[in-house]
Amino acid sequence: MEKQWDVIVVGAGLAGLAAGATVAAGGASTVVLEAHRPGGRARTVEKDSFVLNMGAHALYIGGPGTKVLRALGVEPDGVPSPVERYRMLTGGEMHLMPVGPTSLMRTTILGKAGKAQFARLMGLLPLLRARKLAGTSVRGWLDSHELRPDVDAVVRTLIRLTTYNADVDELSADAVVRQLQIGARPGVLYLHGGWAQLVDGLARRVEVRTGVKVSGVEPAGDRVEVGTAGGTMVARLVILAPGTPAATRALLPADPGWADLGPPVTAACLDVGVSRVPDPGYLLDVDEPVLGVVQSPPARQAPEGHALVAAVRYGATEADADRLTLDEHVSRLGVAPSDVVTSRFLARMVVSGTQPRAATGGLAGRPAVTDSGQPGVLVAGDWVGPDGLLADASLASGSDAARRGLRAMGRAPALVA
């Protein structure tokens, strides 16, 4: 039997790395176990000198995730998304995306009455208390405002952009409103070198062991045993962050009793390295759940003079059909077949383990970090805790689990901020 640890973290995605870095900063002996490469859905690959994220990625500057990163001394290095260049496509025609007073005045996607109604809704947005909408679906929230059809379509498109989710029937409005609020101000960053900078920054702060497959955890008195192919490891506390609710359940000795969390949120993603910067380059389809953007430049993920394009279909369907849809959308961005240097298609990427559902109480209705049903075992992931979506939820829940673990051991976090 190996030495005993204060904390063992299972999974080296953003949630697990944030948890491990936080408990390690508090002085706890810590190891993070990962069956594959660190990073989870934040990992990157290099292909033909292009740095590819797992689909289009943007970091919300005002979200809880950035706060966690900075508290650990990891400062995101990137550039703001050029939202002033974004266009919307409807009925085969492109229009300027309304993101502020000037673009709203100039856009042709809304008429005079639609612009007035859109302006009223956007003016109301910062004043809304998102928590009051926890039991309301996105559809219910939109219907309550009696939006004109053109305004409703534009708002739904913006919701897809900020949440990576096209499900207006199940998704809770509290999560959407909060995401729209932080997306509007202070906005998002495209990260230089891809999201590997966050993974590497966190991994430098804690011991990470790769190639270690965990088979399960079992509380044993005041300790928790972690089963691996190489034997049993023992810790005072275990934080499970393997990625999805199903993966987490599989490691627990008994059903944790969570409510129906629903299926994972998925997307089909196409990353294309091209020999020139395309124009218009940034296009959201209003009629279909499809997005295309140039991530580099402005971020540094492509060779000089080249560009990296990311296209997404929210909600993966059938691989061949989704690939055709994304190829067509990339061509609308201004990419010709002769421009393509390299590409990668992800037919079904899990965007998040599940979504906050109106039927289960929205963000606050997700499992808490303490809801493993087992003593000495905490959970973390983008489907855990009351804070944020996507990477924000991963980082926030990982930090929360770690802080609770440190308090249980009589320790305090030693963080930068």
DRENDOKE-334532 format. One record per residue: x, y, z of N, C-alpha, C in turn. Coordinates in steps of 0.1 Angstrom, whole numbers, padded with zeros to 4 digits, always signed. Layout:
N
XYZXYZXYZ/...
This chain:
417
+0008-0012+0000+0000+0000+0000+0009+0012+0000/+0005+0022-0009+0013+0034-0010+0011+0043+0002/+0019+0053+0004+0018+0063+0015+0004+0069+0015/+0000+0074+0026-0013+0081+0027-0011+0095+0024/-0021+0101+0017-0022+0115+0013-0033+0122+0021/-0031+0135+0022-0042+0143+0028-0054+0143+0018/-0051+0145+0005-0061+0146-0005-0057+0139-0018/-0066+0131-0023-0064+0126-0036-0075+0131-0045/-0072+0137-0056-0082+0142-0066-0082+0133-0078/-0094+0128-0082-0095+0120-0094-0100+0128-0105/-0091+0129-0116-0095+0137-0127-0087+0150-0128/-0080+0152-0140-0072+0164-0141-0077+0173-0152/-0091+0174-0152-0097+0185-0160-0096+0198-0152/-0102+0208-0156-0102+0221-0149-0107+0220-0135/-0117+0212-0132-0123+0211-0119-0112+0204-0110/-0107+0193-0115-0097+0185-0107-0084+0193-0104/-0080+0200-0114-0067+0208-0113-0069+0219-0103/-0081+0226-0104-0084+0237-0095-0085+0232-0081/-0091+0221-0079-0092+0215-0066-0078+0211-0060/-0070+0204-0069-0057+0200-0064-0048+0211-0061/-0048+0222-0070-0039+0233-0067-0043+0241-0055/-0057+0241-0052-0061+0249-0040-0058+0241-0027/-0060+0228-0027-0056+0221-0014-0041+0220-0013/-0034+0219-0024-0019+0219-0022-0014+0233-0017/-0020+0244-0022-0017+0257-0017-0019+0259-0002/-0029+0251+0003-0032+0251+0017-0023+0242+0026/-0013+0236+0020-0004+0228+0027-0007+0213+0028/-0018+0209+0022-0022+0195+0022-0013+0187+0012/-0009+0175+0017-0002+0166+0007-0012+0161-0003/-0010+0163-0016-0020+0162-0026-0014+0155-0038/-0023+0147-0045-0019+0141-0058-0032+0141-0066/-0031+0144-0079-0042+0144-0088-0039+0132-0098/-0049+0123-0099-0048+0111-0107-0055+0113-0120/-0049+0110-0131-0056+0112-0144-0052+0100-0153/-0063+0094-0159-0061+0082-0168-0054+0086-0181/-0056+0098-0186-0052+0103-0199-0043+0115-0197/-0044+0124-0207-0036+0137-0206-0044+0146-0197/-0037+0155-0189-0044+0165-0182-0051+0175-0191/-0062+0181-0185-0069+0191-0192-0083+0189-0195/-0087+0176-0197-0101+0173-0200-0105+0180-0213/-0117+0187-0212-0121+0194-0224-0114+0208-0226/-0104+0211-0217-0096+0223-0219-0083+0219-0225/-0080+0207-0229-0067+0203-0234-0066+0208-0249/-0054+0210-0254-0052+0214-0267-0043+0204-0274/-0043+0204-0288-0034+0196-0296-0028+0205-0306/-0016+0202-0310-0009+0209-0321-0010+0201-0334/-0015+0207-0345-0016+0200-0357-0011+0209-0368/-0001+0205-0375+0004+0213-0387+0007+0227-0382/+0013+0229-0370+0017+0242-0365+0005+0251-0360/-0007+0245-0360-0019+0252-0355-0022+0246-0341/-0026+0254-0332-0030+0250-0318-0045+0249-0317/-0050+0237-0316-0064+0235-0316-0070+0233-0302/-0080+0240-0298-0087+0237-0286-0097+0226-0289/-0105+0221-0279-0115+0212-0282-0128+0220-0286/-0127+0225-0299-0138+0233-0304-0136+0248-0300/-0145+0256-0303-0144+0271-0300-0144+0273-0285/-0135+0280-0280-0134+0283-0265-0132+0298-0263/-0139+0303-0252-0137+0317-0248-0138+0317-0233/-0130+0325-0226-0130+0326-0212-0138+0338-0207/-0148+0337-0199-0156+0348-0194-0148+0355-0183/-0144+0368-0186-0135+0375-0177-0142+0378-0164/-0155+0381-0165-0163+0384-0152-0169+0372-0145/-0166+0360-0150-0171+0348-0144-0164+0343-0132/-0169+0334-0124-0163+0329-0112-0150+0321-0115/-0149+0316-0127-0137+0308-0131-0124+0317-0131/-0125+0329-0137-0114+0338-0137-0109+0342-0123/-0119+0343-0114-0116+0347-0100-0108+0335-0094/-0112+0323-0096-0105+0311-0091-0090+0311-0096/-0089+0313-0109-0076+0312-0116-0066+0323-0110/-0071+0335-0108-0063+0346-0103-0059+0343-0088/-0069+0337-0081-0066+0334-0067-0054+0324-0066/-0053+0316-0076-0042+0306-0076-0029+0311-0083/-0029+0324-0087-0018+0329-0094-0017+0326-0109/-0028+0322-0115-0028+0319-0129-0036+0330-0136/-0028+0339-0143-0034+0350-0150-0037+0347-0164/-0049+0346-0169-0052+0343-0183-0046+0353-0192/-0039+0348-0203-0033+0357-0212-0040+0356-0226/-0047+0366-0229-0054+0366-0242-0059+0379-0246/-0068+0379-0256-0073+0392-0262-0088+0391-0262/-0095+0402-0261-0110+0402-0262-0115+0397-0275/-0126+0390-0275-0133+0386-0287-0137+0399-0295/-0135+0399-0308-0139+0411-0315-0154+0411-0319/-0162+0413-0309-0177+0412-0311-0182+0422-0321/-0175+0433-0323-0179+0443-0332-0179+0438-0347/-0172+0427-0349-0171+0421-0362-0181+0410-0365/-0188+0406-0354-0198+0395-0356-0209+0399-0365/-0214+0389-0372-0225+0390-0381-0235+0380-0378/-0248+0382-0381-0258+0372-0380-0264+0369-0393/-0267+0356-0395-0272+0352-0408-0287+0347-0406/-0296+0353-0414-0310+0348-0414-0315+0350-0428/-0323+0340-0433-0329+0341-0446-0318+0342-0457/-0306+0337-0455-0296+0338-0465-0288+0352-0465/-0292+0361-0457-0286+0374-0457-0278+0377-0443/-0267+0384-0444-0259+0387-0433-0262+0401-0427/-0262+0402-0414-0265+0415-0407-0255+0417-0396/-0253+0429-0393-0244+0432-0381-0251+0427-0368/-0243+0421-0360-0249+0416-0347-0251+0428-0337/-0262+0430-0331-0264+0441-0322-0258+0438-0308/-0248+0445-0305-0241+0443-0292-0240+0455-0284/-0245+0466-0289-0244+0479-0282-0253+0489-0289/-0254+0502-0284-0262+0512-0291-0259+0514-0305/-0246+0515-0309-0242+0519-0322-0246+0507-0332/-0242+0495-0328-0245+0484-0337-0260+0481-0338/-0267+0484-0327-0282+0482-0328-0288+0492-0337/-0283+0504-0337-0288+0514-0346-0285+0511-0361/-0273+0505-0363-0269+0502-0377-0274+0489-0383/-0277+0479-0374-0281+0466-0379-0294+0466-0387/-0294+0457-0397-0307+0456-0405-0314+0443-0401/-0310+0436-0391-0317+0424-0387-0330+0426-0380/-0331+0438-0374-0343+0442-0367-0349+0455-0373/-0362+0456-0373-0368+0468-0377-0369+0478-0366/-0376+0489-0368-0376+0500-0358-0383+0495-0345/-0394+0488-0346-0401+0483-0334-0393+0472-0327/-0386+0464-0335-0378+0453-0330-0366+0459-0322/-0360+0469-0328-0348+0475-0321-0352+0481-0308/-0364+0488-0308-0368+0494-0295-0371+0483-0284/-0377+0472-0288-0380+0461-0279-0367+0455-0274/-0358+0452-0284-0345+0446-0280-0337+0455-0270/-0337+0468-0273-0330+0478-0264-0336+0477-0250/-0349+0476-0249-0356+0476-0236-0351+0463-0228/-0351+0452-0235-0347+0440-0229-0333+0440-0224/-0324+0445-0233-0310+0446-0229-0307+0456-0218/-0315+0466-0218-0314+0476-0207-0319+0470-0194/-0328+0461-0194-0333+0454-0182-0324+0444-0177/-0316+0438-0186-0308+0426-0183-0299+0428-0171/-0291+0439-0170-0282+0441-0158-0289+0442-0145/-0302+0445-0145-0310+0447-0133-0317+0435-0128/-0317+0424-0137-0324+0412-0133-0317+0405-0122/-0324+0399-0113-0319+0390-0103-0321+0376-0108/-0310+0370-0113-0311+0358-0120-0316+0346-0111/-0313+0347-0098-0318+0336-0090-0333+0334-0089/-0340+0345-0091-0355+0344-0091-0360+0337-0103/-0352+0334-0113-0356+0327-0125-0352+0312-0125/-0348+0307-0113-0342+0293-0112-0352+0283-0117/-0365+0285-0114-0375+0275-0118-0382+0277-0131/-0377+0287-0139-0382+0291-0152-0374+0286-0163/-0379+0280-0173-0372+0276-0185-0368+0289-0193/-0359+0287-0202-0355+0298-0211-0368+0302-0220/-0375+0292-0225-0387+0295-0233-0397+0302-0224/-0399+0298-0212-0408+0305-0203-0404+0320-0201/-0391+0322-0199-0386+0336-0197-0388+0344-0209/-0385+0339-0221-0387+0346-0233-0401+0349-0236/-0410+0339-0234-0424+0341-0236-0430+0352-0227/-0424+0353-0215-0430+0363-0205-0428+0377-0210/-0418+0379-0219-0415+0393-0224-0423+0396-0237/-0430+0386-0242-0439+0388-0254-0430+0394-0265/-0419+0388-0268-0410+0394-0278-0416+0392-0292/-0413+0402-0300-0416+0400-0315-0408+0388-0320/-0412+0382-0331-0405+0370-0336-0391+0373-0340/-0388+0385-0346-0374+0388-0349-0365+0390-0337/-0371+0396-0327-0363+0399-0315-0361+0385-0308/-0371+0377-0307-0370+0364-0300-0359+0356-0307/-0358+0356-0320-0348+0349-0328-0334+0354-0325/-0332+0367-0324-0319+0373-0321-0315+0369-0307/-0324+0370-0298-0320+0367-0284-0316+0353-0282/-0324+0344-0289-0320+0330-0288-0307+0327-0294/-0303+0334-0304-0290+0332-0310-0279+0337-0300/-0281+0348-0293-0272+0353-0283-0271+0343-0272/-0282+0337-0268-0281+0327-0257-0273+0315-0262/-0274+0310-0274-0266+0299-0279-0251+0303-0278/-0248+0315-0282-0234+0320-0282-0228+0320-0269/-0236+0324-0258-0230+0325-0245-0231+0312-0237/-0240+0303-0240-0241+0291-0232-0237+0278-0239/-0235+0279-0253-0232+0267-0261-0243+0257-0260/-0255+0262-0259-0267+0253-0256-0279+0259-0264/-0286+0250-0271-0297+0254-0279-0311+0250-0273/-0310+0244-0261-0322+0238-0255-0329+0248-0247/-0340+0254-0252-0347+0265-0245-0358+0259-0236/-0361+0246-0238-0372+0240-0230-0368+0235-0217/-0356+0230-0215-0351+0224-0203-0341+0233-0195/-0333+0241-0203-0323+0249-0197-0330+0260-0188/-0324+0262-0176-0330+0272-0167-0326+0286-0170/-0336+0295-0169-0333+0309-0172-0324+0316-0163/-0322+0312-0151-0313+0318-0142-0298+0317-0147/-0295+0305-0152-0282+0303-0158-0279+0312-0170/-0290+0313-0178-0288+0320-0191-0287+0335-0188/-0295+0341-0179-0295+0355-0176-0281+0358-0170/-0276+0350-0161-0263+0353-0155-0252+0353-0166/-0253+0343-0175-0243+0342-0186-0244+0354-0195/-0256+0358-0198-0257+0370-0207-0251+0383-0200/-0253+0383-0187-0248+0395-0179-0233+0395-0180/-0226+0384-0177-0212+0385-0177-0206+0385-0191/-0214+0380-0201-0209+0380-0214-0209+0394-0220/-0219+0402-0216-0220+0416-0220-0210+0425-0215/-0206+0423-0202-0196+0431-0195-0191+0423-0184/-0177+0421-0183-0167+0427-0192-0163+0419-0204/-0171+0408-0208-0168+0401-0220-0160+0389-0219/-0154+0384-0230-0147+0372-0230-0133+0374-0236/-0124+0364-0233-0110+0364-0239-0109+0352-0248/-0102+0353-0259-0096+0342-0266-0081+0341-0261/-0077+0329-0257-0065+0327-0250-0053+0324-0260/-0042+0331-0258-0030+0328-0266-0025+0314-0263/-0022+0307-0274-0017+0293-0273-0028+0284-0268/-0041+0288-0268-0052+0279-0265-0053+0277-0250/-0062+0269-0246-0065+0267-0231-0054+0259-0224/-0044+0254-0231-0033+0247-0225-0026+0256-0215/-0027+0269-0217-0020+0278-0207-0027+0277-0193/-0040+0275-0193-0047+0274-0180-0043+0260-0174/-0044+0250-0182-0041+0236-0177-0027+0236-0172/-0017+0241-0179-0003+0241-0175-0001+0249-0162/-0008+0261-0162-0006+0269-0150-0011+0263-0138/-0022+0256-0138-0028+0249-0127-0019+0236-0123/-0015+0229-0134-0008+0216-0131+0006+0219-0125/+0011+0231-0127+0024+0234-0121+0023+0235-0106/+0011+0236-0101+0009+0239-0086+0005+0227-0078/+0005+0215-0084+0002+0203-0077+0007+0191-0085/+0010+0180-0078+0015+0168-0084+0004+0161-0092/+0007+0159-0105-0003+0152-0113+0003+0139-0119/-0004+0128-0117+0001+0115-0122-0008+0111-0133/-0003+0109-0145-0011+0105-0156-0009+0090-0158/-0019+0085-0166-0018+0070-0169-0023+0062-0157/-0030+0068-0148-0035+0061-0136-0051+0060-0137/-0056+0048-0139-0070+0046-0141-0076+0042-0127/-0085+0050-0122-0091+0047-0109-0104+0039-0111/-0105+0028-0103-0116+0019-0105-0128+0022-0095/-0125+0029-0084-0135+0032-0075-0129+0037-0062/-0138+0043-0053-0134+0048-0040-0143+0041-0030/-0137+0040-0018-0144+0033-0007-0140+0039+0007/-0149+0046+0014-0146+0051+0027-0143+0039+0036/-0132+0041+0044-0128+0031+0054-0124+0038+0067/-0134+0039+0076-0131+0046+0088-0129+0061+0086/-0118+0066+0091-0116+0081+0088-0107+0083+0076/-0106+0073+0067-0098+0074+0055-0107+0070+0043/-0102+0073+0031-0109+0068+0019-0099+0061+0011/-0103+0049+0006-0094+0041-0002-0097+0043-0017/-0087+0045-0025-0089+0047-0039-0082+0035-0047/-0091+0028-0054-0086+0016-0061-0080+0020-0075/-0068+0015-0078-0062+0018-0091-0056+0005-0096/-0052+0004-0108-0046-0008-0114-0033-0011-0107/-0027-0001-0101-0014-0003-0095-0015-0006-0080/-0027-0007-0075-0029-0009-0060-0038+0001-0054/-0039+0000-0041-0048+0009-0034-0041+0021-0028/-0046+0033-0030-0041+0045-0024-0050+0050-0013/-0045+0057-0003-0054+0061+0008-0052+0076+0011/-0063+0082+0014-0063+0096+0017-0073+0100+0028/-0071+0111+0034-0081+0116+0044-0093+0121+0036/-0091+0126+0024-0102+0132+0016-0100+0129+0002/-0111+0126-0005-0110+0124-0020-0120+0134-0027/-0115+0140-0037-0124+0148-0046-0125+0142-0059/-0137+0138-0063-0140+0132-0076-0143+0142-0086/-0135+0143-0097-0138+0152-0108-0135+0145-0121/-0141+0134-0124-0138+0126-0136-0145+0132-0149/-0153+0142-0148-0159+0148-0160-0174+0148-0161/-0181+0137-0159-0195+0137-0161-0202+0131-0149/-0215+0133-0147-0222+0126-0136-0221+0111-0137/-0222+0105-0149-0221+0091-0151-0207+0085-0146/-0197+0092-0150-0183+0088-0146-0181+0089-0131/-0187+0099-0125-0186+0101-0111-0194+0090-0103/-0206+0087-0108-0214+0076-0102-0207+0063-0102/-0200+0060-0113-0193+0048-0115-0182+0045-0105/-0177+0056-0099-0166+0055-0090-0171+0054-0075/-0183+0057-0073-0189+0056-0059-0194+0042-0056/-0193+0038-0043-0197+0025-0039-0212+0023-0038/-0220+0035-0039-0234+0034-0038-0240+0046-0046/-0252+0045-0050-0259+0056-0058-0260+0068-0049/-0255+0079-0053-0256+0091-0045-0270+0097-0043/-0279+0093-0051-0293+0098-0049-0296+0111-0056/-0288+0114-0066-0291+0127-0073-0304+0126-0081/-0311+0137-0083-0323+0138-0091-0318+0135-0105/-0328+0134-0114-0325+0132-0128-0318+0144-0134/-0306+0143-0137-0298+0154-0142-0299+0157-0156/-0305+0147-0164-0306+0149-0178-0293+0145-0186/-0294+0145-0199-0283+0141-0207-0272+0151-0207/-0260+0148-0212-0249+0158-0214-0253+0168-0225/-0247+0179-0225-0248+0189-0235-0237+0186-0246/-0241+0185-0258-0231+0181-0268-0230+0192-0280/-0220+0190-0288-0218+0199-0299-0210+0191-0310/-0212+0194-0322-0203+0190-0333-0194+0201-0336/-0180+0199-0337-0171+0210-0338-0161+0207-0350/-0159+0218-0357-0149+0217-0368-0139+0228-0367/-0126+0224-0365-0115+0234-0364-0108+0233-0377/-0105+0245-0383-0099+0246-0396-0087+0256-0396/-0075+0251-0399-0064+0260-0401-0063+0264-0415/-0062+0277-0418-0063+0282-0431-0051+0291-0434/-0048+0294-0447-0036+0301-0451-0038+0316-0451/-0050+0321-0448-0052+0335-0448-0063+0338-0438/-0064+0350-0434-0075+0354-0425-0088+0357-0433/-0098+0349-0431-0110+0350-0439-0119+0362-0435/-0127+0366-0444-0137+0377-0442-0151+0373-0447/-0162+0374-0439-0163+0382-0427-0157+0375-0415/-0156+0362-0414-0149+0355-0403-0157+0352-0391/-0168+0360-0388-0175+0358-0376-0190+0358-0380/-0197+0346-0378-0210+0345-0383-0218+0336-0374/-0230+0341-0369-0239+0333-0361-0252+0331-0370/-0255+0318-0371-0267+0315-0379-0279+0316-0370/-0289+0325-0373-0301+0327-0365-0311+0316-0367/-0311+0310-0380-0321+0300-0383-0317+0286-0379/-0305+0284-0377-0300+0271-0373-0290+0273-0362/-0288+0263-0353-0279+0264-0341-0264+0262-0345/-0259+0272-0353-0245+0271-0359-0238+0284-0357/-0225+0283-0353-0216+0294-0351-0203+0292-0358/-0197+0302-0363-0184+0302-0369-0176+0314-0365/-0164+0313-0360-0155+0324-0357-0141+0321-0360/-0133+0332-0362-0119+0332-0364-0113+0334-0350/-0107+0323-0344-0101+0325-0331-0087+0330-0331/-0080+0328-0342-0066+0332-0344-0064+0337-0358/-0060+0350-0360-0060+0360-0350-0074+0364-0346/-0076+0370-0334-0067+0377-0326-0058+0369-0317/-0062+0357-0312-0054+0350-0303-0042+0344-0312/-0031+0340-0305-0020+0334-0312-0021+0319-0311/-0027+0313-0322-0028+0299-0323-0025+0294-0337/-0021+0303-0345-0018+0299-0359-0005+0305-0363/+0002+0299-0374+0014+0305-0379+0012+0319-0384/+0022+0327-0385+0021+0341-0390+0015+0341-0404/+0005+0350-0405-0002+0351-0418-0013+0341-0420/-0015+0332-0411-0025+0321-0412-0036+0324-0402/-0046+0316-0402-0057+0318-0393-0063+0305-0388/-0069+0305-0377-0076+0293-0372-0091+0296-0370/-0099+0288-0377-0114+0290-0377-0120+0279-0369/-0130+0282-0361-0137+0272-0353-0152+0274-0356/-0158+0262-0360-0173+0262-0363-0179+0252-0354/-0191+0255-0349-0198+0247-0339-0213+0245-0343/-0218+0233-0342-0232+0230-0343-0236+0227-0329/-0244+0235-0322-0249+0232-0309-0259+0221-0309/-0256+0210-0302-0264+0198-0302-0260+0189-0313/-0251+0180-0311-0247+0171-0321-0258+0162-0326/-0259+0159-0339-0270+0151-0344-0263+0138-0351/-0263+0138-0364-0257+0127-0371-0244+0133-0377/-0233+0125-0376-0220+0130-0379-0218+0135-0393/-0223+0128-0403-0221+0132-0417-0229+0145-0420/-0241+0145-0415-0250+0157-0417-0244+0169-0410/-0239+0167-0398-0233+0179-0390-0220+0183-0397/-0212+0174-0402-0200+0178-0409-0203+0187-0422/-0213+0182-0429-0217+0190-0441-0222+0204-0437/-0230+0205-0426-0235+0218-0422-0223+0227-0418/-0213+0222-0411-0202+0230-0407-0193+0234-0418/-0191+0225-0428-0183+0228-0440-0190+0240-0447/-0203+0239-0448-0210+0250-0455-0209+0263-0448/-0209+0262-0434-0209+0274-0427-0195+0280-0427/-0184+0272-0427-0171+0277-0428-0169+0284-0442/-0175+0279-0452-0174+0286-0465-0180+0300-0464/-0191+0301-0457-0198+0315-0455-0189+0324-0448/-0179+0319-0440-0170+0328-0433-0160+0334-0442/-0159+0329-0454-0149+0334-0464-0138+0324-0466/-0139+0312-0462-0129+0302-0464-0131+0294-0477/-0122+0294-0486-0123+0286-0498-0116+0273-0496/-0119+0262-0503-0112+0249-0502-0097+0250-0503/-0093+0259-0512-0078+0261-0514-0071+0267-0502/-0079+0273-0493-0073+0280-0482-0069+0270-0471/-0075+0258-0471-0074+0249-0459-0061+0242-0459/-0054+0244-0447-0041+0237-0445-0043+0224-0437/-0052+0225-0427-0055+0213-0419-0069+0215-0413/-0074+0204-0408-0087+0205-0401-0089+0193-0392/-0098+0194-0383-0102+0183-0374-0117+0185-0371/-0124+0173-0372-0138+0173-0369-0141+0164-0357/-0148+0170-0347-0152+0163-0335-0167+0161-0336/-0171+0149-0339-0185+0146-0343-0194+0148-0331/-0190+0145-0319-0198+0146-0307-0189+0150-0295/-0187+0162-0293-0180+0167-0281-0190+0170-0270/-0186+0165-0258-0195+0168-0246-0191+0182-0242/-0200+0191-0243-0198+0205-0239-0198+0207-0224/-0208+0200-0217-0208+0199-0203-0215+0187-0199/-0213+0182-0186-0218+0170-0182-0233+0169-0182/-0239+0180-0179-0254+0182-0180-0257+0197-0180/-0269+0201-0179-0273+0215-0179-0281+0217-0167/-0281+0230-0161-0290+0233-0150-0304+0234-0156/-0313+0226-0150-0326+0225-0156-0336+0232-0147/-0346+0238-0154-0356+0246-0147-0364+0236-0138/-0366+0224-0142-0375+0214-0135-0368+0210-0122/-0355+0212-0120-0348+0208-0108-0343+0220-0100/-0347+0232-0104-0343+0243-0096-0331+0251-0101/-0328+0249-0114-0317+0257-0120-0304+0255-0114/-0296+0265-0113-0282+0264-0109-0281+0258-0094/-0290+0263-0086-0290+0259-0072-0295+0245-0070/-0301+0239-0081-0306+0225-0080-0296+0215-0085/-0285+0219-0089-0274+0210-0093-0268+0203-0080/-0263+0191-0081-0256+0185-0070-0246+0194-0063/-0246+0195-0050-0235+0203-0043-0222+0194-0043/-0211+0201-0040-0199+0194-0039-0199+0183-0028/-0208+0185-0018-0208+0175-0007-0218+0164-0010/-0224+0163-0021-0235+0154-0024-0230+0140-0030/-0219+0135-0025-0215+0122-0030-0222+0110-0023/-0228+0113-0011-0234+0103-0003-0224+0095+0004/-0211+0099+0004-0201+0091+0011-0192+0100+0020/-0189+0096+0032-0180+0105+0041-0166+0106+0035/-0161+0118+0035-0147+0120+0030-0146+0121+0015/-0157+0121+0008-0157+0122-0006-0165+0134-0011/-0159+0143-0019-0165+0154-0025-0165+0153-0040/-0174+0160-0047-0174+0160-0061-0173+0174-0067/-0168+0174-0080-0166+0187-0087-0168+0184-0102/-0172+0195-0109-0173+0194-0123-0182+0205-0128/-0184+0206-0142-0192+0216-0147-0207+0214-0145/-0210+0204-0138-0224+0201-0135-0227+0201-0120/-0217+0207-0113-0218+0207-0098-0218+0221-0093/-0226+0223-0082-0226+0236-0075-0235+0247-0082/-0237+0258-0074-0246+0268-0079-0240+0279-0087/-0227+0278-0091-0220+0289-0097-0216+0286-0112/-0221+0293-0121-0216+0293-0135-0220+0282-0143/-0215+0283-0156-0216+0273-0166-0203+0270-0172/-0202+0258-0178-0190+0254-0186-0177+0255-0177/-0166+0261-0182-0154+0262-0174-0156+0269-0161/-0165+0279-0160-0167+0286-0148-0172+0277-0137/-0181+0268-0141-0187+0258-0131-0176+0248-0127/-0168+0244-0136-0157+0235-0133-0147+0241-0122/-0143+0253-0125-0133+0259-0117-0139+0263-0103/-0151+0268-0103-0158+0272-0091-0160+0260-0082/-0165+0249-0087-0168+0237-0079-0155+0231-0074/-0145+0231-0083-0132+0225-0078-0127+0233-0066/-0127+0246-0067-0123+0255-0057-0131+0253-0044/-0144+0252-0046-0153+0251-0034-0150+0237-0027/-0149+0227-0034-0146+0214-0028-0133+0214-0021/-0123+0220-0027-0110+0221-0020-0110+0229-0007/-0117+0240-0008-0118+0249+0004-0125+0241+0016/-0136+0234+0012-0143+0227+0022-0134+0216+0028/-0127+0209+0019-0118+0199+0024-0107+0204+0033/-0101+0216+0030-0091+0222+0038-0097+0225+0052/-0109+0231+0052-0115+0234+0065-0118+0222+0073/-0122+0211+0067-0124+0198+0074-0111+0193+0081/-0100+0197+0075-0087+0192+0080-0080+0203+0089/-0088+0214+0092-0083+0224+0100-0072+0233+0093/-0073+0234+0080-0063+0242+0073-0071+0253+0066/-0063+0263+0061-0069+0274+0054-0062+0275+0040/-0070+0279+0030-0063+0282+0017-0053+0292+0018/-0042+0290+0011-0031+0300+0010-0031+0305-0005/-0039+0315-0008-0041+0319-0021-0035+0333-0024/-0034+0336-0037-0028+0349-0040-0038+0360-0037/-0051+0358-0039-0061+0368-0037-0074+0361-0032/
